[in-house]
């Protein structure tokens, strides 16, 4: 049963061709300070899935109701991670991943 005090958040991003293994490796070795930051800011139960045909990354996470969507993109650890990942993903000029929010149309607990 989902915690009623959390919100499900889903979005998609795009991996560059040929970097599937590297993307997985980098996330298997995620920086402890980044993991801690995500948890401290109210992100939990965070998964990223890869559609191997399209290279679309589908992310889903649970966030606290008071989650501040403007805080993380301005945090130095997040900016450093984006720079680290920028060579293998489609990104904006500031290295942030090009991300598209997804609308929930069905959920079953």
N, C-alpha and C positions, 0 to 999 in steps of 0.2 A: 504494500500500500504506500503510495507516494505521500511525502510529508506535505500537509496542506499549507505549510508556511513557505513553500518554495514555488518558483515559477519555472516551467520548462521553457528553454530558449534553444532555438535551432537555427542554423545558418549553413550556407555552403561557400566553399572556396574552390580554387582550381590549382592543381599541381602541374608543374611543367613536365613534359614527356621525358621519360628516362630516369626520373628521380624517385620512383616508388620506394625502392629499397632504402635510399638515403633519408627520405622523409620518415619512414618507420624507425630507422636507426636513431635519428635525432630525437624523436619522441620517446623511444625506449630509454634514452639517456637524458631526459628532460632535467634541466637544472633544478636542484633542490630549492633554490631561492625563488624560482618561478612557480614551482608547485606550491610552496608555502604562501606566496603572494596570492595566487588564485584562491586558495582555501580561505585565507584571511579576509579577502574581499567579498566572500559569499558565494563562490562557485564550488559546486560539488557534483558528484556523479557525472563527470565530463567524459564524453567519448567522441572520437572522430572515426568515421568510416570512409573508405575509399571505394568509389565505383571504378573498377579497373578498365572498363570500356571507355569512359569519358574523362577519367582523371579528376572527376569532381570529388571533393572532400565534403562530407556531410558531418556536421558537428551538432551534438545535442548535449545540453548541460542543464543542471538545475541551479537556479540562482536564488538568493534570498530576496524577499520583497523590497528591501531597502538598497538593493544593489545599485551602485553608482556607475552607469555606463560611460561616464566621461573620465573617471579616475584612471582606469587601467591603461587606456591608450596614451596617457601622458606620463606614465610611470617609467623611469629609466630602465628597469629590468625588462619590461615589455618592449620598449624601443630597441634594446639590445637584442632580444630574441627575434624581433621582426627583421633586424639587419642580418642576423645569422641565418634566417630562413628565406630571405629575399631572393637568393639565387636559385631556389628550387620551386618557388610558387609565383603565381601571378600576383603582382603587388601594385599598390598606389605609389605615387612619387615619394611619400614619406616612409616607404617600406612596409606599411601595414598591408595585410593581405586584402585583396579585393574580396569582399564578403557581401553576401546577399542574405538578408533575413528571410526565414521561411515561415509561412503561416500554418499554424496547426489546424488541421481539418478533422482529426479523429484522435481520440486517446482512450485507452482502456487500462484501468488499474487492475 
